[in-house]
């Protein structure tokens, strides 16, 4: 039990209680009455003695009631409350997870996890502040939300209402869950002090208590560790074994030898404890096109007996190819209702087929690549040496859809899309620190479109450079000696880099290489400009290169609201990060008044986020944090009850007094 304003109560008691008791030692004011017998004078004499100073105070019900009323008033102003478990430094960080998994509606009454987390956080804030009428609270509270990144909703404040409004303002998103930025923000704000307001305490740098409200589905926990004096209080939301099916992979492609045809590939995962039967529907431009002939059985998830990690059940679907000579919006939906709706559908915008214009620039033997490219249905294939290529780009404005370079690359890249083998020139994102011999591929991101029907298991590399990739480089294939295939995206430049010459490996005569080249060309050709069919993930930025001179850009979100994106003088449109799944419609006005439009599909496609079973324990590297579940009950202050009892005693005292005086 603690007291918010004890000094106020003590002062009131000292001011009121002694005078009240003293009044009962003084002469009472009596009513004159006629009496029939002198025997009653004895009582009157005793009454006179009782009013003499320093005599023993006789029992008096009115005095007792009045003292109780004063005591309750004093206690009310002192504001008693149960002591909370806040920070010893008086600072608490309320961190609320608003990622995709927090939209699951597996809480009681069909409420979302985010709504329950916000209610629990508000109850916690009220408890930390005590809720007293005359108290502003002593706890400094900071509120932040986190998903793919973190956002400060309010810095440290002692305002209860400001903290509660910050919690209520947190909106849901479909992003993945990363807590690293939230911890960094918490540490930065907690360690910074205001020497003018703290005075001698300005040197205090103790961390605040970090109160986490989440389902524990956090990706980067293993990469983080808590400091020696840091404390995390983890409030768990959500059930541990909810039913959820999710589309985790979606691809729609045109076979290079049948450009008017289209085939759709889907992967469906089940993170629930039982097998689920589900129908999967394919829609083209909003109209149903195909449904699986019979319900698809998705196996139940399995749990590792050692680590406890859940491995979802998985099933792959390949729809029958169909004729689609025009651009289209491809949508795959699960005809099934479960706890999380945002992963039950996925969309792609697929452009109309077109023949690519490709340039091949080589230093050395390029016969294998030339043969493969000549066998593809390209609009044109231009062959260059490094010198002739530099002369060509200086003397003409002609642009190729993709430029393939072997053992050479320029010092400076023009805007465009490139597939490079072996050369590191003009690539500051890759830092070379040696050469290696005899390497093989250890891992690859098989879900990436460049690896469609491609396996690297039998690939052996005779020689390649050893490089350290920069932070903005996506490693697509990792060898035993470093990155083997990476993707680099600069402003107006998209680039795939293969660390070795195909002739310096066993790859050039394998089937996977023959599939890799058209996959890579297609991926690069559809990655820039207005090509948006590859889609985005929540947390990424919409970035489109518009025709020069375009104006009035708009982005219409899935909820029909409109936002104004940034548009630089070069025509590069940027907006984001996007937070919700669905189709985002981008519009603009080209020179001459013609209106342009592009559709950008945003899909969750994240098996980790769709595996929504909450975790009772989370591990920060070597630090294990046991979760607790909030009861959801609000903190009730005692002072209103004390005042209410005092008022009832006041009514009783009034009744007793008037009974004694005969009224």
C-alpha positions as CSV (number, residue, x, y, z in Angstrom):
1,X,0.0,0.0,0.0
2,X,1.4,3.4,-1.0
3,X,0.1,7.0,-0.6
4,X,0.1,9.5,-3.4
5,X,-0.4,12.6,-1.3
6,X,0.3,11.6,2.3
7,X,1.4,15.1,3.4
8,X,-2.0,16.6,2.5
9,X,-3.8,14.0,4.7
10,X,-1.4,14.6,7.7
11,X,-1.9,18.4,7.5
12,X,-5.6,18.1,7.4
13,X,-5.6,15.7,10.4
14,X,-3.5,18.1,12.5
15,X,-5.7,21.0,11.6
16,X,-9.1,19.4,12.2
17,X,-8.9,16.6,14.7
18,X,-7.4,18.4,17.8
19,X,-10.0,21.3,17.6
20,X,-12.8,18.8,17.3
21,X,-11.7,16.9,20.4
22,X,-11.1,20.1,22.3
23,X,-14.7,21.2,21.7
24,X,-15.9,18.2,23.6
25,X,-13.8,19.4,26.7
26,X,-15.6,22.7,26.7
27,X,-18.9,23.6,28.3
28,X,-21.7,22.1,26.4
29,X,-24.6,24.2,25.2
30,X,-27.6,22.9,27.1
31,X,-31.4,23.4,26.7
32,X,-33.2,24.7,29.9
33,X,-35.8,22.2,31.2
34,X,-38.1,21.9,34.2
35,X,-37.5,18.7,36.2
36,X,-39.9,17.0,38.7
37,X,-37.2,15.7,41.1
38,X,-33.8,16.9,42.5
39,X,-32.4,13.4,41.9
40,X,-31.7,14.5,38.4
41,X,-29.4,17.2,39.6
42,X,-26.7,14.6,40.1
43,X,-26.5,14.1,36.4
44,X,-26.3,17.9,35.8
45,X,-23.3,18.2,38.2
46,X,-21.5,15.4,36.4
47,X,-22.1,17.2,33.1
48,X,-20.5,20.4,34.6
49,X,-17.5,18.4,35.7
50,X,-17.2,16.8,32.2
51,X,-16.9,20.3,30.7
52,X,-14.1,21.3,33.1
53,X,-10.7,21.4,31.4
54,X,-8.4,18.3,31.7
55,X,-11.1,16.0,32.9
56,X,-11.5,12.4,31.6
57,X,-13.4,12.5,28.3
58,X,-16.5,10.5,28.5
59,X,-17.7,8.2,25.6
60,X,-19.7,10.1,23.1
61,X,-21.2,8.6,19.9
62,X,-21.2,11.9,18.1
63,X,-17.5,12.4,18.8
64,X,-16.8,8.9,17.5
65,X,-18.8,9.4,14.3
66,X,-17.2,12.8,13.7
67,X,-13.7,11.4,14.2
68,X,-14.4,8.6,11.8
69,X,-15.7,11.1,9.2
70,X,-12.5,13.2,9.6
71,X,-10.3,10.0,9.3
72,X,-12.0,8.9,6.1
73,X,-11.6,12.4,4.7
74,X,-7.9,12.4,5.6
75,X,-7.3,9.0,4.0
76,X,-9.1,10.1,0.8
77,X,-6.9,13.1,0.4
78,X,-3.8,11.0,1.1
79,X,-5.0,8.7,-1.8
80,X,-4.0,5.2,-0.8
81,X,-3.3,2.8,-3.7
82,X,-1.7,-0.6,-4.2
83,X,1.9,-0.2,-5.2
84,X,2.6,-1.1,-8.9
85,X,5.7,-2.9,-10.2
86,X,6.9,0.0,-12.3
87,X,10.5,1.1,-12.9
88,X,12.8,1.9,-10.0
89,X,13.9,5.0,-12.0
90,X,10.2,6.0,-12.4
91,X,10.4,5.4,-16.2
92,X,8.5,2.8,-18.2
93,X,8.4,2.0,-21.9
94,X,5.1,0.6,-23.2
95,X,6.0,-1.2,-26.5
96,X,3.0,-2.6,-28.4
97,X,3.4,-5.0,-31.3
98,X,1.2,-4.0,-34.3
99,X,2.5,-6.5,-36.8
100,X,0.4,-8.8,-39.1
101,X,0.0,-11.6,-36.5
102,X,-1.5,-9.2,-34.0
103,X,-4.5,-8.9,-36.4
104,X,-5.5,-12.5,-35.5
105,X,-9.0,-12.6,-34.0
106,X,-8.5,-15.6,-31.7
107,X,-9.2,-13.6,-28.5
108,X,-12.4,-13.9,-26.5
109,X,-15.4,-12.4,-28.3
110,X,-13.5,-12.4,-31.7
111,X,-11.4,-9.4,-30.7
112,X,-8.0,-8.9,-32.4
113,X,-4.8,-9.4,-30.4
114,X,-3.9,-5.8,-31.0
115,X,-7.2,-4.6,-29.4
116,X,-6.5,-6.8,-26.3
117,X,-2.9,-5.6,-26.1
118,X,-4.0,-1.9,-26.2
119,X,-6.6,-2.5,-23.5
120,X,-4.0,-4.2,-21.3
121,X,-1.5,-1.4,-21.9
122,X,-4.1,1.2,-20.9
123,X,-5.0,-0.7,-17.8
124,X,-1.2,-0.8,-17.0
125,X,-0.9,3.0,-17.5
126,X,-3.8,3.6,-15.2
127,X,-2.2,1.3,-12.6
128,X,1.1,3.1,-12.8
129,X,-0.5,6.5,-12.4
130,X,-2.8,5.3,-9.6
131,X,-5.9,7.2,-11.0
132,X,-6.1,9.6,-8.0
133,X,-8.2,12.8,-8.5
134,X,-5.5,15.1,-7.1
135,X,-2.5,13.1,-8.4
136,X,-0.7,13.5,-11.8
137,X,1.3,10.3,-11.1
138,X,5.1,10.0,-10.6
139,X,5.8,7.5,-13.4
140,X,7.3,8.7,-16.7
141,X,5.8,6.7,-19.5
142,X,6.9,6.4,-23.1
143,X,4.7,4.6,-25.7
144,X,5.9,3.1,-29.0
145,X,4.7,0.6,-31.6
146,X,6.8,-1.7,-33.6
147,X,6.4,-4.1,-36.5
148,X,9.0,-4.1,-39.4
149,X,10.3,-0.9,-37.7
150,X,9.5,1.1,-34.6
151,X,7.6,4.4,-34.1
152,X,7.5,6.6,-31.0
153,X,3.9,7.5,-30.2
154,X,4.9,9.7,-27.3
155,X,8.2,10.3,-25.6
156,X,8.5,10.1,-21.9
157,X,5.6,11.9,-20.3
158,X,4.0,12.1,-16.8
159,X,0.6,12.8,-18.4
160,X,-1.7,9.8,-18.0
161,X,-4.1,11.0,-20.7
162,X,-1.4,11.7,-23.2
163,X,0.0,8.1,-22.7
164,X,-3.5,6.6,-23.1
165,X,-4.2,8.6,-26.2
166,X,-0.9,7.4,-27.7
167,X,-1.9,3.8,-27.1
168,X,-5.3,4.3,-28.6
169,X,-3.8,5.9,-31.7
170,X,-1.8,2.7,-32.7
171,X,-3.2,1.3,-35.9
172,X,-2.9,-2.3,-37.2
173,X,-0.5,-3.2,-40.0
174,X,0.4,-6.3,-42.0
175,X,4.2,-5.9,-41.5
176,X,6.5,-8.5,-40.1
177,X,7.7,-8.3,-36.5
178,X,11.2,-6.9,-35.6
179,X,11.9,-5.6,-32.2
180,X,15.5,-4.4,-32.6
181,X,14.5,-0.8,-33.5
182,X,12.1,-0.6,-30.6
183,X,14.8,-1.6,-28.1
184,X,17.2,0.9,-29.6
185,X,14.7,3.7,-29.4
186,X,13.9,2.7,-25.8
187,X,17.6,2.8,-24.8
188,X,18.2,6.1,-26.6
189,X,15.3,7.9,-24.9
190,X,15.9,6.3,-21.5
191,X,19.6,7.1,-21.4
192,X,19.2,10.7,-22.5
193,X,18.5,13.1,-19.6
194,X,17.7,16.8,-19.2
195,X,20.3,18.2,-16.8
196,X,18.3,21.4,-16.2
197,X,15.3,19.4,-14.9
198,X,17.2,16.7,-13.1
199,X,20.0,18.7,-11.6
200,X,22.2,16.3,-9.6
201,X,20.4,13.3,-11.2
202,X,21.6,14.3,-14.6
203,X,24.2,11.7,-14.5
204,X,21.7,8.9,-13.9
205,X,21.5,6.6,-16.9
206,X,19.7,3.6,-15.6
207,X,17.4,2.0,-18.2
208,X,13.7,2.1,-18.1
209,X,11.5,-0.9,-17.6
210,X,10.6,-2.2,-21.1
211,X,7.0,-3.5,-21.1
212,X,6.3,-5.6,-24.1
213,X,2.7,-6.4,-25.4
214,X,3.0,-9.0,-28.1
215,X,2.3,-12.6,-29.2
216,X,6.0,-13.3,-29.2
217,X,6.2,-14.0,-33.0
218,X,9.4,-11.9,-33.3
219,X,12.0,-12.6,-36.0
220,X,15.1,-11.0,-34.7
221,X,15.1,-12.2,-31.0
222,X,18.2,-14.4,-31.6
223,X,20.2,-11.4,-32.7
224,X,19.5,-9.3,-29.6
225,X,20.6,-9.4,-26.0
226,X,19.5,-7.5,-23.0
227,X,21.9,-5.4,-21.0
228,X,22.9,-6.4,-17.4
229,X,20.5,-3.8,-15.8
230,X,17.8,-4.0,-18.5
231,X,14.4,-5.6,-17.5
232,X,11.7,-6.7,-19.9
233,X,8.1,-7.4,-18.7
234,X,6.4,-9.5,-21.4
235,X,2.5,-9.6,-21.6
236,X,1.3,-12.4,-23.8
237,X,-1.7,-12.0,-26.1
238,X,-3.3,-14.6,-28.3
239,X,-3.7,-18.4,-28.0
240,X,-0.9,-20.8,-28.4
241,X,-2.5,-23.2,-30.9
242,X,-4.9,-21.2,-33.2
243,X,-6.1,-22.5,-36.6
244,X,-4.6,-20.6,-39.5
245,X,-4.0,-21.3,-43.2
246,X,-1.8,-19.0,-45.2
247,X,-0.6,-18.4,-48.8
248,X,3.2,-18.1,-48.3
249,X,4.3,-18.1,-52.0
250,X,2.7,-17.0,-55.2
251,X,4.2,-16.8,-58.7
252,X,2.6,-16.2,-62.1
253,X,4.8,-16.6,-65.1
254,X,4.7,-16.9,-68.9
255,X,6.8,-19.8,-70.3
256,X,9.5,-18.2,-72.5
257,X,8.4,-20.4,-75.4
258,X,4.7,-19.7,-75.0
259,X,4.4,-16.0,-74.1
260,X,0.6,-15.9,-74.5
261,X,0.2,-18.6,-71.9
262,X,0.3,-18.2,-68.1
263,X,0.8,-20.6,-65.2
264,X,0.2,-19.8,-61.5
265,X,2.1,-21.5,-58.6
266,X,1.0,-21.4,-55.0
267,X,2.3,-22.7,-51.6
268,X,-0.2,-23.0,-48.8
269,X,0.9,-23.6,-45.2
270,X,-1.0,-24.7,-42.1
271,X,0.3,-23.6,-38.7
272,X,-2.6,-25.2,-36.8
273,X,-2.6,-28.5,-34.8
274,X,-4.9,-30.4,-37.1
275,X,-5.1,-31.2,-40.8
276,X,-7.4,-28.8,-42.8
277,X,-9.3,-29.3,-46.0
278,X,-9.5,-26.2,-48.1
279,X,-10.6,-25.1,-51.6
280,X,-8.3,-22.8,-53.4
281,X,-9.7,-20.4,-56.0
282,X,-7.9,-18.6,-58.9
283,X,-9.3,-15.3,-60.1
284,X,-8.3,-13.3,-63.1
285,X,-9.2,-9.6,-63.1
286,X,-11.7,-10.2,-60.3
287,X,-13.5,-13.1,-62.0
288,X,-13.2,-16.7,-60.9
289,X,-11.1,-18.7,-63.3
290,X,-10.4,-22.0,-61.6
291,X,-11.0,-23.9,-58.3
292,X,-9.1,-26.9,-57.1
293,X,-11.2,-29.9,-58.3
294,X,-11.4,-31.2,-54.7
295,X,-10.6,-29.8,-51.3
296,X,-6.8,-29.7,-50.7
297,X,-5.6,-31.4,-47.6
298,X,-3.0,-29.3,-45.8
299,X,-1.1,-31.3,-43.2
300,X,-1.0,-30.2,-39.5
301,X,2.0,-28.4,-38.2
302,X,4.6,-30.4,-36.3
303,X,6.7,-29.3,-33.3
304,X,10.4,-30.0,-32.8
305,X,10.7,-32.0,-29.6
306,X,14.0,-30.4,-28.7
307,X,13.6,-26.7,-29.6
308,X,9.8,-26.6,-29.5
309,X,9.8,-24.7,-32.9
310,X,6.7,-25.3,-35.0
311,X,7.1,-26.5,-38.6
312,X,3.9,-25.7,-40.5
313,X,2.3,-28.3,-42.8
314,X,2.8,-27.4,-46.5
315,X,1.2,-28.1,-49.8
316,X,2.2,-26.9,-53.3
317,X,-0.4,-26.1,-56.0
318,X,0.2,-25.6,-59.7
319,X,-2.9,-24.4,-61.7
320,X,-3.3,-25.6,-65.2
321,X,-1.8,-23.1,-67.7
322,X,-4.4,-20.9,-69.4
323,X,-4.3,-18.4,-72.3
324,X,-3.8,-14.8,-71.2
325,X,-2.4,-12.6,-74.0
326,X,-3.2,-9.4,-72.1
327,X,-2.1,-7.9,-68.8
328,X,-4.1,-9.2,-65.8
329,X,-4.5,-9.1,-62.1
330,X,-4.0,-12.6,-60.8
331,X,-5.5,-13.4,-57.4
332,X,-5.4,-16.6,-55.4
333,X,-7.8,-17.0,-52.4
334,X,-8.4,-19.7,-49.8
335,X,-12.1,-20.4,-49.4
336,X,-11.7,-20.8,-45.7
337,X,-12.2,-18.6,-42.6
338,X,-9.6,-18.6,-39.9
339,X,-8.0,-16.4,-37.3
340,X,-5.9,-14.2,-39.7
341,X,-7.5,-12.9,-42.9
342,X,-4.6,-11.0,-44.4
343,X,-2.8,-14.1,-45.5
344,X,-5.8,-15.9,-47.0
345,X,-5.4,-14.1,-50.4
346,X,-2.5,-12.9,-52.5
347,X,-2.4,-10.9,-55.7
348,X,0.0,-10.2,-58.6
349,X,-0.3,-7.8,-61.5
350,X,1.1,-9.5,-64.6
351,X,2.0,-7.4,-67.7
352,X,1.2,-8.3,-71.3
353,X,3.8,-10.5,-73.0
354,X,6.6,-8.7,-74.8
355,X,9.8,-9.6,-76.4
356,X,12.9,-8.3,-74.7
357,X,15.8,-6.3,-76.2
358,X,19.0,-7.6,-74.8
359,X,22.7,-6.6,-75.1
360,X,25.5,-9.0,-74.5
361,X,28.9,-7.4,-73.5
362,X,31.8,-9.8,-73.1
363,X,35.5,-9.9,-72.3
364,X,36.5,-13.4,-73.3
365,X,34.5,-16.4,-74.4
366,X,30.7,-15.7,-74.4
367,X,29.7,-18.5,-76.7
368,X,27.6,-20.4,-74.2
369,X,25.6,-17.3,-73.2
370,X,25.3,-16.2,-76.8
371,X,23.9,-19.6,-77.7
372,X,21.3,-19.5,-74.9
373,X,20.2,-16.0,-75.7
374,X,19.9,-16.7,-79.5
375,X,17.6,-19.6,-78.7
376,X,15.2,-17.4,-76.8
377,X,12.3,-15.4,-78.5
378,X,14.0,-12.0,-78.0
379,X,13.0,-8.9,-79.9
380,X,16.7,-8.3,-80.5
381,X,20.2,-9.4,-79.3
382,X,23.1,-7.0,-79.8
383,X,26.7,-8.3,-79.3
384,X,29.4,-5.9,-78.0
385,X,32.9,-5.9,-76.8
386,X,33.6,-3.6,-73.8
387,X,35.0,-0.9,-76.1
388,X,32.2,-1.0,-78.7
389,X,29.6,-1.0,-75.9
390,X,31.0,2.2,-74.4
391,X,31.1,3.8,-77.8
392,X,27.5,2.8,-78.5
393,X,26.1,4.2,-75.3
394,X,27.9,7.5,-75.9
395,X,26.7,7.9,-79.5
396,X,23.0,6.8,-79.0
397,X,20.2,7.0,-76.6
398,X,19.1,3.5,-77.4
399,X,18.1,1.5,-74.3
400,X,18.0,-2.3,-73.8
401,X,15.7,-4.1,-71.5
402,X,18.6,-6.0,-70.0
403,X,22.4,-5.8,-70.5
404,X,24.3,-9.0,-69.8
405,X,28.0,-8.5,-69.0
406,X,30.7,-11.3,-68.7
407,X,34.0,-10.6,-67.0
408,X,33.6,-6.9,-67.5
409,X,31.5,-4.0,-66.2
410,X,31.8,-0.2,-66.6
411,X,33.1,2.2,-63.9
412,X,29.7,4.0,-63.9
413,X,26.4,2.4,-64.7
414,X,23.7,4.2,-66.7
415,X,20.1,3.7,-65.5
416,X,18.9,0.3,-66.5
417,X,19.0,-3.4,-65.6
418,X,22.1,-5.6,-65.7
419,X,23.1,-9.3,-65.3
420,X,26.8,-9.4,-64.5
421,X,29.1,-12.5,-64.4
422,X,32.5,-12.3,-62.6
423,X,33.3,-8.5,-62.7
424,X,33.4,-6.3,-59.6
425,X,34.2,-3.0,-61.4
426,X,31.7,-0.2,-60.6
427,X,30.2,-2.2,-57.7
428,X,31.2,-0.4,-54.4
429,X,28.5,-2.4,-52.6
430,X,30.8,-5.5,-52.8
431,X,34.2,-5.3,-51.1
432,X,36.7,-7.7,-52.4
433,X,39.2,-9.2,-50.0
434,X,40.7,-12.2,-51.8
435,X,40.2,-14.9,-54.4
436,X,39.2,-18.5,-53.7
437,X,39.3,-21.7,-55.5
438,X,37.1,-24.8,-55.3
439,X,33.8,-23.7,-53.8
440,X,30.2,-25.0,-53.9
441,X,26.9,-23.5,-53.1
442,X,25.8,-24.0,-49.5
443,X,22.4,-22.3,-49.5
444,X,20.0,-20.4,-51.8
445,X,16.8,-18.5,-51.5
446,X,14.8,-21.1,-53.5
447,X,11.6,-19.0,-53.3
448,X,13.2,-16.2,-55.4
449,X,11.9,-16.2,-59.0
450,X,15.4,-16.5,-60.5
451,X,15.6,-20.0,-59.1
452,X,12.4,-21.3,-60.7
453,X,13.2,-24.8,-61.8
454,X,16.8,-24.2,-60.9
455,X,18.9,-26.3,-58.5
456,X,22.4,-25.4,-57.4
457,X,23.1,-28.6,-55.5
458,X,25.5,-30.0,-58.2
459,X,27.2,-26.6,-58.9
460,X,31.0,-26.6,-58.4
461,X,33.0,-23.4,-58.8
462,X,36.6,-23.5,-59.8
463,X,37.5,-19.9,-58.9
464,X,35.7,-16.7,-57.8
465,X,36.4,-13.5,-55.8
466,X,35.7,-13.4,-52.1
467,X,33.6,-10.4,-51.2
468,X,31.9,-8.7,-48.3
469,X,28.4,-7.4,-49.3
470,X,27.2,-4.1,-48.0
471,X,24.0,-3.6,-45.9
472,X,21.8,-3.0,-49.0
473,X,22.8,-6.1,-50.9
474,X,20.5,-9.1,-51.0
475,X,22.4,-12.3,-51.0
476,X,20.4,-14.9,-53.1
477,X,23.0,-17.7,-53.0
478,X,25.8,-18.3,-50.5
479,X,28.8,-20.5,-51.3
480,X,31.2,-22.0,-48.8
481,X,33.5,-19.0,-49.5
482,X,31.1,-16.2,-49.6
483,X,28.2,-14.7,-51.7
484,X,27.8,-16.4,-55.1
485,X,24.7,-14.6,-56.4
486,X,23.5,-11.2,-55.1
487,X,20.9,-8.6,-56.0
488,X,21.6,-4.9,-55.9
489,X,19.0,-2.2,-56.3
490,X,20.1,1.4,-56.7
491,X,18.1,4.4,-57.8
492,X,17.0,3.6,-61.4
493,X,19.4,0.6,-61.5
494,X,18.6,-3.1,-60.9
495,X,21.4,-5.5,-61.0
496,X,22.0,-9.3,-60.5
497,X,25.7,-10.2,-59.9
498,X,27.0,-13.7,-60.3
499,X,30.4,-14.1,-58.7
500,X,32.0,-16.3,-61.3
501,X,32.2,-16.8,-65.1
502,X,29.9,-19.8,-66.0
503,X,32.9,-21.4,-67.8
504,X,34.8,-21.4,-64.5
505,X,32.2,-23.8,-63.1
506,X,30.2,-26.9,-63.8
507,X,27.1,-24.8,-64.3
508,X,27.3,-24.0,-68.0
509,X,26.4,-27.5,-69.1
510,X,23.7,-28.1,-66.5
511,X,19.9,-27.8,-67.1
512,X,19.6,-25.3,-64.2
513,X,21.8,-22.8,-66.0
514,X,19.5,-22.9,-69.1
515,X,16.5,-22.1,-66.8
516,X,18.4,-19.5,-64.8
517,X,19.1,-17.2,-67.8
518,X,15.5,-16.6,-68.8
519,X,14.4,-16.4,-65.2
520,X,17.0,-13.7,-64.5
521,X,16.2,-11.7,-67.7
522,X,12.4,-11.8,-66.9
523,X,13.0,-10.8,-63.2
524,X,15.2,-7.9,-64.2
525,X,13.0,-6.7,-67.1
526,X,10.0,-6.6,-64.8
527,X,11.8,-5.0,-61.8
528,X,12.1,-1.4,-63.0
529,X,10.0,1.4,-64.5
530,X,6.3,0.7,-64.4
531,X,6.8,-3.1,-64.1
532,X,5.1,-3.9,-60.8
533,X,4.0,-7.5,-61.3
534,X,6.5,-8.9,-58.7
535,X,4.6,-7.2,-56.0
536,X,5.8,-5.9,-52.6
537,X,5.8,-7.0,-49.0
538,X,4.4,-4.8,-46.2
539,X,7.1,-2.5,-44.9
540,X,8.6,-1.9,-48.4
541,X,8.4,1.3,-50.4
542,X,6.4,1.8,-53.7
543,X,9.0,3.1,-56.2
544,X,8.1,3.7,-59.8
545,X,9.9,5.6,-62.6
546,X,7.3,7.7,-64.3
547,X,7.6,9.4,-67.7
548,X,9.5,12.7,-67.5
549,X,7.3,15.7,-66.8
550,X,4.5,13.7,-65.1
551,X,2.5,15.6,-62.4
552,X,-0.2,15.1,-59.8
553,X,0.8,11.7,-58.5
554,X,-1.7,9.9,-56.2
555,X,-1.7,6.5,-54.4
556,X,-5.1,5.0,-53.6
557,X,-4.8,2.5,-50.7
558,X,-6.9,-0.7,-50.3
559,X,-9.2,1.2,-47.9
560,X,-10.0,3.7,-50.6
561,X,-8.1,6.6,-49.0
562,X,-5.7,8.6,-51.1
563,X,-2.2,9.9,-50.3
564,X,0.2,12.1,-52.2
565,X,3.6,10.4,-52.8
566,X,6.9,12.1,-53.5
567,X,7.9,12.7,-57.1
568,X,11.4,14.0,-57.8
569,X,12.5,15.9,-61.0
570,X,13.7,12.7,-62.6
571,X,10.3,11.2,-62.5
572,X,11.0,8.7,-59.6
573,X,7.8,8.3,-57.5
574,X,8.2,7.0,-53.9
575,X,5.7,6.4,-51.2
576,X,5.9,4.2,-48.1
577,X,6.5,2.1,-46.4
578,X,3.2,0.4,-47.2
579,X,1.6,-1.1,-44.1
580,X,-1.4,-3.1,-45.4
581,X,-1.9,-5.8,-47.9
582,X,-4.0,-5.4,-51.1
583,X,-3.9,-3.6,-54.4
584,X,-2.5,0.0,-54.3
585,X,-3.5,2.1,-57.3
586,X,-0.9,4.6,-58.5
587,X,-2.1,7.4,-60.8
588,X,-0.4,10.4,-62.4
589,X,-0.9,12.9,-65.3
590,X,1.6,12.7,-68.2
591,X,2.6,15.7,-70.3
592,X,-0.2,16.5,-72.7
593,X,-2.9,15.6,-70.1
594,X,-2.9,11.8,-70.6
595,X,-3.6,9.9,-67.3
596,X,-1.3,7.1,-66.3
597,X,-2.1,4.2,-64.0
598,X,-0.2,1.3,-62.4
599,X,-1.4,-1.3,-59.9
600,X,1.0,-2.5,-57.1
601,X,0.1,-5.7,-55.2
602,X,1.2,-5.9,-51.6
603,X,1.1,-9.4,-50.1
604,X,2.1,-10.8,-46.7
605,X,3.7,-14.1,-48.0
606,X,5.5,-14.7,-44.8
607,X,5.4,-18.1,-43.2
608,X,6.9,-16.9,-39.9
609,X,4.3,-14.2,-39.5
610,X,1.5,-16.5,-40.5
611,X,2.5,-19.0,-37.9
612,X,0.5,-17.2,-35.3
613,X,0.7,-19.4,-32.2
614,X,1.7,-17.1,-29.3
615,X,4.8,-17.8,-27.3
616,X,4.7,-18.0,-23.5
617,X,8.5,-17.5,-23.3
618,X,10.7,-15.4,-25.6
619,X,14.5,-15.6,-25.8
620,X,16.7,-12.6,-26.3
621,X,19.8,-14.5,-27.4
622,X,20.9,-15.7,-23.9
623,X,18.2,-13.9,-22.0
624,X,14.9,-15.8,-21.4
625,X,11.8,-13.8,-20.5
626,X,8.7,-15.6,-19.2
627,X,5.4,-14.1,-20.3
628,X,2.4,-13.2,-18.2
629,X,-1.2,-12.8,-19.2
630,X,-3.1,-9.7,-18.4
631,X,-6.3,-10.1,-16.4
632,X,-7.7,-7.1,-18.2
633,X,-9.1,-5.6,-14.9
634,X,-8.6,-1.9,-14.4
635,X,-7.0,-0.5,-11.3
636,X,-9.6,0.9,-8.8
637,X,-8.6,3.8,-6.6
638,X,-9.7,3.6,-2.9
639,X,-10.4,7.3,-2.4
640,X,-13.9,7.3,-3.9
641,X,-15.0,4.4,-1.6
642,X,-13.5,6.2,1.4
643,X,-15.4,9.4,0.5
644,X,-18.6,7.4,0.0
645,X,-18.4,5.8,3.4
646,X,-17.6,9.2,5.0
647,X,-20.8,10.6,3.5
648,X,-22.8,7.8,4.9
649,X,-21.3,8.3,8.3
650,X,-22.1,12.0,8.0
651,X,-25.8,11.2,7.4
652,X,-25.7,8.9,10.4
653,X,-24.1,11.6,12.6
654,X,-26.8,14.1,11.5
655,X,-29.5,11.5,12.5
656,X,-27.9,10.8,15.9
657,X,-27.5,14.5,16.7
658,X,-31.1,15.4,15.9
659,X,-32.4,12.5,17.9
660,X,-30.5,13.8,21.0
661,X,-31.8,17.3,20.7
662,X,-35.3,16.0,20.2
663,X,-35.9,17.2,16.7
